[in-house]
Amino acid sequence: MSIWTRLLESLAALSPRSLLEFFTGTRPPEATEGFAIAVVALGAKMAKADGRVTRDEVIAFREIFRITDSDLPAVGRFFDLARQDVAGFDLYAAQVARMFGTDRDVLETLLDALFHVAKADGHLHEAEIEFLRIVATTFGFDDRMFDSLYRRHSLNPDESPYAILGVSESASHDAIKEAWKDLARRYHPDRLRARGVPDEAARLAERRMAEINAAYDVLRQNKPLRIAGP
């Protein structure tokens, strides 16, 4: 039985008035289940931010979270409940912050995923940016951290290896290598799993780790670089 089917059965058994009530109830879900609900809930709320849900966003959502055809009905049920819930997205974000506040890498991984879904239609809309900024603030990230995330996602990854590694264009080879090693320690999926991070979050880190390695390879091999504007 998949996690989504298991959650749907729990939801039916408890009969809460809203998804948020289920999420924050007297028997809160385990970390892995809580992360899955958080992902769907915040994804659904963000989909409303610009007033429309595009096919590209749905595809990006499925790619990131590896939702199978058999799980679609259960995920769709959670998605609809979150989208229709009168509770604001800030309440969901606050619950996520309480659940994973001791592991900021999980929260950053979730923000990375939400950025990826938001830009799937080729554009980060102002409403989506504001949504993500509020979620980031609720997660405890300052403006500098959010601006770093925004810069990384507003550029073509193939053209922004410096932004991906978080170094300046004047950084030395040693500084670039140290930045890569630090990010690899933080985001390698196996390391996250060893720290007890939910498997859903660890799998999301695989995409981030691939971007980190690709960016380092570009800079290590001294390939020509082109930096695009935001």
Sequence and secondary structure as in RCSB ss.txt:
>XXXX:A:sequence
MSIWTRLLESLAALSPRSLLEFFTGTRPPEATEGFAIAVVALGAKMAKADGRVTRDEVIAFREIFRITDSDLPAV
GRFFDLARQDVAGFDLYAAQVARMFGTDRDVLETLLDALFHVAKADGHLHEAEIEFLRIVATTFGFDDRMFDSLY
RRHSLNPDESPYAILGVSESASHDAIKEAWKDLARRYHPDRLRARGVPDEAARLAERRMAEINAAYDVLRQNKPL
RIAGP
>XXXX:A:secstr
  HHHHHHHHHHHH  SSHHHHHTSSS   HHHHHHHHHHHHHHHHHTTTT   HHHHHHHHHHHT  GGGHHHH
HHHHHHHHH SS HHHHHHHHHHHHTT HHHHHHHHHHHHHHHGGGS   HHHHHHHHHHHHHTT  HHHHHHHH
HHHHS GGG HHHHHT  TT  HHHHHHHHHHHHHHH HHHHHHTT  HHHHHHHHHHHHHHHHHHHHHHTT   
     
